[in-house]
Amino acid sequence: MARIAVIGAGMGALAAAARLAVAGHRVTVYERTETYGGAVRRLERDGFAFDTGPGLLPLPAVYRDLFVKTGKEPLEECVDLVQVDPSARHLFADGSGAALPNASRAGVVSALDEALGAGAGRRWGDFLVRARETWDRTRRPLLEEPLWPDWQVLAGREPYPSVPHKRLLRTRRAGTLAEVGAWELRDPRLTALLESHALAYGLDPREAPANAAVLPYMEHAFGTWYVRGGMRELARAVYERCVARRVAFHFGAEVAAVVERDGRVSGLELADGTAVEADVVVSGVAPGALDRLVRGTAVRGEGEVPPRRGAPSRLTVLLALRGGRPDGTAHRTVVHAEDRDAELDALFGPAAGMAARPTVTVLRPDDPALVPDAGHEAVTLVATVPAGGASAEETARRADDLVTVAERAVPDLRERLLWREVLTPADVAEATGAEGGAVPAPALAAADGRMLHASNSTALAGLFTVGGWSHPGGGLPHAGMSGALVAGLIVEGPEFRGSQ
């Protein structure tokens, strides 16, 4: 039985802790804040409750597997997991819109044909077939196995089976997600639908490889899910599973250093001077924070994937509204930017900022647990914004822009508004410790390895990394997968090749 110290109580760290405890290890988690869940937090005020991190769960099988492997109670006995239908309503720049059924290719094809014109659904359906092939090619090496030592194999050939496209007397194939939209979907509304999945993870579709097609495919194939009471309930359930498996937690316990002895970790030093002995350390913090903790020791060896650094953040506006949620309201509405190029240039250009009318996701859960009574509604607005600080005036302007955009989805929004709370990248940074509040994206293949994340094992013996900033990257499902991979590497050793 090893003594394992886990730095941070994010979702990946919790998933690893629960699995390691079941394997017989003595696991202790040290979290600098006063609660668990990382970005999966909740804000409560005046009888209203809001998720302040992820609002929906794709690929719930990851957490079903976690609960099966760590106890007798399945996930559905610990949380009320419901499928959202429609998966999303999309409002496009030209005034058209489409509500897409959850996990139904035929339904989505029919809905797009009806909303956008004959042929639109077929083009999207054909794209989903190619995206499925991409998923089949990349699922195991990118999500279910530790990062290969010869990771360059993943960094090379583009796995998306793009359609040949003749341009300027040359036959070309899409290499980026933007080219997939322009050459294969051939409709700015379908392109906006495609690119919104990348944008939600802070990815520039003009730079993201074509195999980012797996992001909309995951949602299509496995559905979009919500946890009654808010996504914070999922974090609570995972935390309680850890406690039930005798994982010890110390909150308000900031780690000052990872202690090394004779070339391997030997424990931690806390900010208050406490020395913690450990045989293994699992770090759930961002790369910059880990570099500061491992003093004078190279965490990554030569030839390894370097840790991903720098990514956009999110701006979240929480709205308390008078008046109940109308019947038939979609749980999620994506209001697409009026000017796609202006949005991408503003967000990813040299002078990063936020476009005046960005793409905004509007979340309107049908959940009595989030409101004081049936005569009120809790609405959340989310947009991708640059990481880092902004002035109070700039933050207020950005929040106002989100509300203006959201009026397309909630026409009487301003008249119903009781109050609002604004959560900035600084709030994300406080919750997660990521510099500037950056939000990590999932790992993707090709692109010379730029979209991969560093391996869960490190050059320092006994030190492992978990969570969105290590393999296989960001997102709730990926965090759970990361926890499974780290637990496998610790329990079975470097020969571990993932679950079969």
C-alpha positions in Angstrom: 0.0 0.0 0.0 1.5 3.3 -1.2 1.1 6.7 0.4 -0.3 8.9 -2.4 -0.6 12.7 -2.1 -2.9 14.4 -4.6 -2.4 18.1 -5.3 -5.8 19.7 -6.0 -9.4 18.5 -5.9 -10.4 19.0 -9.5 -12.5 16.4 -11.3 -9.5 14.5 -12.7 -7.8 14.5 -9.4 -11.0 13.2 -7.7 -11.4 10.5 -10.3 -7.8 9.3 -9.8 -8.1 9.5 -6.0 -11.2 7.3 -5.9 -9.7 4.6 -8.2 -6.4 4.6 -6.3 -8.1 4.2 -3.0 -10.1 1.2 -4.3 -6.8 -0.3 -5.4 -5.7 -0.3 -1.8 -3.6 2.8 -1.6 -3.7 5.4 1.2 -4.7 8.6 -0.6 -4.8 12.1 0.7 -5.9 15.2 -1.3 -4.5 18.7 -0.6 -6.7 21.5 -2.0 -5.7 25.2 -1.7 -9.3 26.4 -1.8 -12.1 25.5 0.6 -14.0 23.1 -1.7 -13.7 20.4 -4.3 -14.5 20.2 -8.0 -12.1 22.6 -9.6 -14.1 24.6 -12.2 -17.3 22.7 -11.4 -18.7 25.2 -8.8 -22.0 26.7 -7.9 -23.2 30.2 -7.0 -26.2 30.6 -4.8 -28.1 33.8 -4.0 -31.6 34.7 -3.0 -32.9 31.2 -3.7 -31.3 31.0 -7.1 -28.5 28.6 -7.9 -26.2 28.5 -11.0 -23.4 26.3 -12.3 -20.3 28.5 -12.7 -18.4 25.9 -14.8 -19.5 23.3 -17.3 -23.3 23.3 -17.7 -23.7 20.0 -19.5 -22.1 16.6 -19.6 -21.1 14.8 -22.9 -20.0 11.2 -22.8 -21.5 10.2 -19.4 -20.1 6.7 -19.8 -16.8 8.0 -18.4 -18.4 8.7 -15.0 -20.6 5.6 -15.2 -17.3 3.6 -15.5 -15.8 5.5 -12.6 -18.7 4.6 -10.3 -18.9 1.0 -11.4 -15.1 0.6 -10.8 -15.2 2.3 -7.4 -18.3 0.9 -5.7 -21.6 -0.9 -5.8 -23.8 2.2 -6.4 -23.9 3.2 -10.1 -23.8 6.8 -11.2 -27.6 7.0 -11.7 -28.2 6.1 -8.0 -26.0 9.0 -6.9 -27.2 11.7 -9.3 -30.3 12.3 -11.4 -28.9 12.2 -14.9 -31.2 13.3 -17.7 -30.8 13.6 -21.4 -31.4 17.1 -22.8 -33.7 17.2 -25.8 -33.3 19.1 -28.1 -29.6 18.9 -27.7 -29.4 22.6 -28.6 -31.2 25.3 -30.5 -29.0 27.3 -32.8 -29.8 30.9 -33.9 -27.7 32.0 -36.9 -26.6 35.4 -38.0 -29.1 35.6 -40.9 -32.0 35.2 -38.5 -32.6 31.5 -39.2 -32.6 28.9 -36.5 -32.7 25.1 -35.9 -33.4 22.9 -32.9 -31.3 19.7 -33.1 -32.6 16.5 -31.6 -30.3 14.7 -29.1 -28.3 11.8 -30.4 -30.4 11.2 -33.5 -28.6 11.5 -36.9 -31.9 11.1 -38.8 -33.6 13.7 -36.6 -30.8 16.2 -37.0 -30.7 15.7 -40.8 -34.4 16.3 -41.0 -34.3 19.3 -38.7 -31.5 21.0 -40.7 -33.2 20.3 -44.0 -36.4 21.9 -42.7 -34.7 24.9 -41.1 -31.9 25.6 -43.6 -33.1 24.2 -46.9 -32.9 20.9 -48.7 -29.4 19.4 -48.8 -28.2 21.1 -45.6 -29.1 18.1 -43.5 -27.5 15.6 -46.0 -24.2 17.6 -46.0 -24.2 17.6 -42.1 -25.1 13.9 -42.0 -22.3 13.0 -44.4 -19.9 15.1 -42.3 -21.0 13.1 -39.2 -20.2 9.9 -41.0 -16.6 11.1 -41.6 -16.4 12.4 -38.1 -17.3 9.0 -36.8 -14.5 7.5 -38.8 -12.2 10.0 -37.2 -13.5 9.1 -33.7 -12.9 5.4 -34.5 -9.3 6.1 -35.6 -8.4 8.4 -32.6 -10.5 7.3 -29.7 -8.2 4.7 -28.2 -4.8 6.4 -28.6 -6.1 9.8 -27.7 -8.5 9.0 -24.9 -8.1 5.5 -23.6 -4.4 4.9 -23.5 -1.5 6.7 -21.9 0.3 9.0 -24.4 2.7 6.9 -26.5 6.4 7.4 -26.1 6.4 7.7 -29.9 3.7 10.4 -29.8 4.9 11.8 -33.1 2.8 9.1 -34.8 -0.3 11.0 -33.5 1.2 14.3 -34.5 1.6 13.4 -38.2 -1.1 12.3 -40.5 -4.5 14.0 -40.3 -7.0 11.2 -39.4 -10.1 13.1 -40.7 -11.1 11.5 -44.1 -11.6 14.8 -45.8 -13.3 15.1 -49.2 -11.1 16.0 -52.2 -11.7 19.6 -53.1 -10.6 21.2 -56.4 -9.3 24.7 -56.0 -7.2 26.7 -58.4 -6.6 23.6 -60.6 -5.4 21.7 -57.6 -7.0 19.0 -55.6 -6.8 19.7 -51.9 -8.1 18.2 -48.7 -9.2 20.0 -45.6 -6.5 20.3 -43.0 -8.3 22.6 -40.6 -11.8 22.7 -39.1 -12.5 25.9 -41.0 -11.6 24.3 -44.3 -14.0 21.4 -43.5 -16.8 24.0 -43.1 -15.9 26.0 -46.2 -15.2 23.1 -48.6 -17.5 20.3 -47.3 -20.4 21.9 -45.6 -20.6 24.9 -48.0 -23.1 26.9 -45.9 -22.1 29.6 -43.4 -24.8 28.4 -41.0 -23.5 24.9 -41.0 -19.9 26.3 -40.7 -21.1 28.3 -37.7 -22.6 25.1 -36.2 -19.4 23.2 -36.7 -17.1 25.9 -35.5 -19.1 26.6 -32.3 -18.0 23.3 -30.9 -14.3 24.3 -31.2 -15.0 27.8 -30.0 -16.6 26.5 -26.9 -13.2 24.9 -26.0 -11.3 28.1 -26.9 -10.0 26.7 -30.2 -9.5 28.8 -33.3 -11.2 26.8 -36.1 -8.8 28.3 -38.6 -5.9 26.6 -36.7 -7.7 23.6 -35.2 -7.0 20.4 -37.2 -9.8 18.8 -39.1 -10.0 16.0 -36.6 -11.6 18.5 -34.2 -14.7 17.0 -36.0 -14.8 14.6 -33.1 -16.1 17.4 -30.8 -19.5 17.7 -32.5 -19.5 13.9 -33.1 -19.2 13.1 -29.4 -22.3 15.3 -28.7 -24.2 13.7 -31.5 -23.3 10.1 -30.8 -23.4 10.0 -27.0 -25.9 12.7 -26.3 -25.9 15.8 -24.1 -26.8 15.2 -20.5 -27.7 17.3 -17.4 -27.6 16.5 -13.7 -30.6 17.6 -11.8 -29.7 20.2 -9.2 -26.9 21.4 -11.5 -23.6 19.9 -12.6 -22.1 20.7 -9.2 -24.1 17.6 -8.1 -21.7 15.5 -10.2 -18.7 16.9 -8.4 -20.5 16.2 -5.1 -21.2 12.6 -6.0 -17.5 12.0 -7.0 -16.3 13.7 -3.8 -18.6 11.6 -1.7 -17.4 8.4 -3.5 -13.9 9.4 -2.6 -14.8 9.9 1.1 -16.7 6.6 1.1 -13.4 4.9 -0.1 -11.5 6.6 2.7 -9.7 9.3 0.7 -8.6 12.0 3.2 -9.1 15.6 2.3 -7.3 18.7 3.5 -9.0 22.0 2.3 -7.3 25.3 2.6 -4.0 23.4 2.3 -1.8 25.1 -0.2 1.2 23.0 -1.5 4.5 25.0 -1.6 6.8 22.4 -3.0 7.1 18.8 -4.3 10.0 17.3 -2.3 12.5 15.1 -4.1 15.0 12.7 -2.7 17.5 10.6 -4.7 15.8 11.2 -8.0 12.2 10.5 -7.0 9.4 12.3 -5.1 9.3 11.8 -1.4 6.5 14.1 -0.4 5.2 17.6 -0.2 5.9 20.8 1.7 2.8 22.8 2.5 2.7 26.6 2.7 2.4 26.5 6.5 5.6 24.5 6.7 4.0 21.1 7.2 6.0 18.2 5.7 4.0 15.4 4.1 5.6 12.1 3.3 4.5 10.3 0.2 5.6 7.5 -2.1 3.7 9.0 -5.1 2.5 12.5 -5.9 -0.4 13.2 -8.3 -0.5 16.8 -9.5 -3.8 18.2 -10.7 -2.5 21.8 -11.2 -1.6 23.7 -14.3 1.9 23.4 -15.8 3.1 26.8 -14.6 2.1 26.0 -11.1 3.7 22.6 -11.2 7.0 24.1 -12.4 7.0 26.4 -9.4 6.4 23.4 -7.1 9.1 21.2 -8.5 12.1 23.4 -7.8 15.1 22.9 -10.0 13.9 19.6 -11.5 12.9 19.1 -15.1 9.4 17.6 -15.1 9.5 16.7 -18.8 12.3 14.9 -20.5 13.8 15.7 -23.9 11.6 14.6 -26.7 8.4 14.5 -24.7 5.3 16.5 -25.5 5.7 19.9 -23.8 2.9 21.0 -21.6 0.2 23.1 -23.2 0.2 26.7 -22.0 -2.0 29.6 -22.8 -5.6 29.3 -23.9 -8.6 31.6 -23.9 -10.9 31.7 -20.9 -14.7 32.2 -20.4 -16.9 35.0 -19.3 -20.1 33.9 -17.5 -23.1 36.1 -16.7 -25.6 34.7 -14.3 -29.1 36.1 -14.6 -31.9 36.0 -12.0 -35.2 36.6 -13.8 -38.8 37.2 -12.6 -41.3 35.0 -14.4 -41.2 31.3 -15.0 -39.4 29.4 -17.7 -41.8 29.1 -20.7 -42.9 25.6 -21.7 -41.0 24.2 -24.7 -37.9 26.3 -24.0 -34.6 24.7 -25.1 -32.2 23.9 -22.3 -29.3 25.3 -24.4 -29.4 27.9 -27.2 -26.3 28.9 -29.1 -26.6 32.4 -30.5 -24.0 32.7 -33.2 -21.9 35.8 -33.9 -23.1 38.2 -36.5 -19.6 38.5 -38.0 -17.6 35.3 -37.8 -14.4 36.7 -39.1 -14.5 39.7 -36.7 -15.1 37.4 -33.7 -12.2 35.1 -34.6 -9.9 38.0 -35.3 -10.8 39.7 -32.0 -10.4 36.6 -29.9 -7.3 35.0 -31.5 -5.6 38.0 -33.2 -2.5 39.8 -32.0 -4.5 42.3 -29.9 -6.8 39.7 -28.3 -10.2 41.0 -27.1 -13.9 40.2 -27.4 -16.0 40.9 -30.4 -18.9 43.3 -29.8 -21.4 40.5 -30.6 -19.7 37.2 -29.8 -21.1 33.7 -29.9 -23.1 33.2 -26.7 -24.4 30.0 -25.2 -27.6 30.5 -23.3 -28.4 27.9 -20.6 -32.0 27.7 -19.3 -32.4 24.5 -17.3 -35.8 23.1 -16.5 -34.9 22.5 -12.8 -36.9 23.6 -9.8 -33.9 23.2 -7.6 -32.2 26.2 -9.2 -35.0 28.8 -8.5 -36.9 30.0 -5.4 -40.2 29.1 -7.0 -42.0 28.5 -10.3 -42.3 32.2 -10.8 -38.6 32.7 -11.5 -36.0 31.5 -13.9 -32.2 31.1 -13.6 -30.3 31.7 -16.9 -26.6 31.4 -17.6 -24.8 33.1 -20.4 -21.3 31.9 -21.5 -18.8 33.2 -24.1 -15.2 32.5 -24.8 -13.0 35.5 -24.0 -9.2 36.1 -23.8 -7.5 34.9 -20.7 -6.1 37.4 -18.3 -7.4 40.5 -16.6 -9.7 43.2 -17.8 -10.7 46.5 -16.3 -14.0 46.9 -14.5 -15.3 49.0 -17.3 -14.3 46.5 -19.9 -15.8 43.6 -17.9 -19.1 45.5 -17.6 -19.1 46.2 -21.3 -18.5 42.6 -22.2 -21.3 41.5 -19.8 -23.7 44.0 -21.4 -22.8 42.6 -24.9 -23.6 39.1 -23.8 -27.0 40.2 -22.5 -27.7 42.0 -25.7 -26.8 38.9 -27.8 -28.9 36.7 -25.5 -32.0 38.8 -26.1 -32.3 37.0 -29.4 -32.9 33.8 -27.3 -34.8 35.5 -24.4 -36.6 38.5 -26.0 -38.0 39.9 -22.7 -34.7 39.3 -20.8 -34.0 42.9 -19.7 -37.6 43.5 -18.6 -37.5 40.3 -16.4 -34.0 40.9 -15.0 -33.8 41.1 -11.2 -30.0 41.0 -10.9 -26.9 39.6 -12.5 -23.6 38.3 -11.4 -20.5 38.3 -13.6 -17.7 35.7 -13.4 -14.5 36.7 -15.2 -11.3 34.9 -16.1 -10.0 36.0 -12.7 -12.7 33.9 -11.1 -11.8 30.9 -13.2 -8.2 31.4 -12.2 -9.2 31.5 -8.5 -11.2 28.3 -8.8 -8.6 26.3 -10.9 -5.3 28.0 -10.4 -4.7 28.3 -14.2 -2.8 31.4 -15.2 -5.2 34.0 -16.5 -8.1 31.7 -16.0 -7.2 29.7 -19.1 -9.4 26.8 -19.9 -7.7 23.7 -21.5 -9.0 22.1 -24.7 -9.2 18.4 -25.4 -6.3 16.7 -27.1 -6.4 16.4 -30.9 -4.2 14.6 -33.3 -2.1 15.9 -36.2 -1.1 19.6 -36.3 2.5 18.6 -35.5 1.5 17.7 -32.0 0.5 21.2 -31.0 -2.9 20.0 -29.8 -1.6 17.2 -27.7 -1.1 17.5 -23.9 1.8 16.3 -21.9 1.9 12.7 -20.7 0.5 11.8 -17.3 3.9 10.3 -16.3 6.8 12.7 -15.8 10.6 12.6 -15.8 10.6 12.7 -12.0 10.0 9.2 -10.7 6.8 9.0 -8.6 5.3 12.2 -10.0 2.2 12.0 -12.2 -0.1 14.7 -13.6 -3.9 14.6 -14.0 -6.6 16.8 -15.2 -7.3 19.1 -18.1 -3.7 20.3 -18.6 -2.3 16.8 -19.1 -3.3 13.9 -21.4 -6.0 13.7 -22.8 -6.9 17.3 -22.1 -9.7 19.5 -21.1 -13.5 18.9 -20.6 -15.4 16.9 -18.0 -15.2 13.5 -19.9 -11.5 14.0 -20.5 -10.8 14.8 -16.9 -12.5 11.5 -15.9 -10.4 9.7 -18.5 -7.2 11.3 -17.2 -8.0 10.0 -13.7 -8.4 6.5 -15.0 -5.1 6.7 -16.9 -3.1 8.0 -13.9 -4.6 5.3 -11.7 -3.7 2.6 -14.2 -0.1 3.9 -14.5 0.4 3.9 -10.8 -1.3 0.6 -10.1 0.0 -1.4 -13.1 3.2 0.5 -13.9 4.5 1.9 -17.2 3.4 -1.1 -19.1 -0.3 -0.1 -18.5 -2.0 0.4 -21.9 -5.5 1.4 -20.9 -8.7 -0.5 -20.2 -9.7 -3.1 -22.7 
